[in-house]
Amino acid sequence: MGPSTRFTELAGCRVPVQQAPMGSVSTAALAVAVAEAGGVGSITALGLTAEQVDNVLAGMTARAAAEAGCDVVAVQGTEAGGHVRGDSPLWPLLESVLGQVKVPVLAAGGIGDARAFAAALAAGAAGVRAGTRFVATAESGAHPAYKQAVTDAAAGATEITGAFSVCPLCATSPRARVLSTCVGALRDLDGEVAGQTTTGGRRITLPRGHGLPPGTAATGHLDAMPMYAGESAAAISAVEPAAQIIATWAAAVRR
């Protein structure tokens, strides 16, 4: 059992960890693994029809959490991987928000190991939202090359860029934190096509600068696709089962 917080009480989970929704990386298997380990799993409906979403949900358990009408604020610092809308690092932002809202607050951005998880709870967060750590999991839908790139990342290996701006979310904010290696590979890419992938049961072409991260079905110039990763990638050294990660984090706050 993990610590009891306002977030665990609201969501009905045992460990105050929400796995961030990450497009094709957030498979049903990953969401279920996180939920069964005591956290809150998430999927996205990007590229899916209503019928396909129903089919995905039909094979999952933890639907009760979505129907409970949880009311939570997620505070994202610029350390976060993926789309970044704010301009403040996590810790000063978290401190300011905690004093202004009454609902449970989740800390996001740079939460990639047990130490950061414990620090967020100690600072007053009701839980965390983590994405990068769950890219490098056995259940993740990320391409093996993407998982390896995350585990190989050292400190300072990520950057916020507008290079991968061909996506629905980028219409309002094209800024995203990715591994710097894919920015360089995109710059060196010869041509306007990065590769192909399958989404919603259809095989599609991925243009240069598209925003879909390389999933297991992706082919082509994987190194020039957006490998979203936060600064926490430097703390990730191996691909592990999601349940093992959550158990380790929960143990860190029981000591």
ZIDA-V486655 format. One line per field, one symbol per residue. ss: DSSP state (h for helix, s for strand, l for the rest). A space follows every 10 residues. Layout:
ss: ???
This chain:
ss: lllllhhhhh hlllllsssl llhhhllhhh hhhhhhllls lllllllllh hhhhhhhhll llhhhhhlll lsssssllll lssllllllh hhhhhhhhll lllsssssll lllhhhhhhh hhllllssss lhhhhlslll lslhhhhhhh hhlllllsss sllllslhhh hllllssssh hhhhhhhhll llsssssssl lsssssslls llllslllss lhhhlllsll hhhhhlllls lhhhhhhhhh hhlll
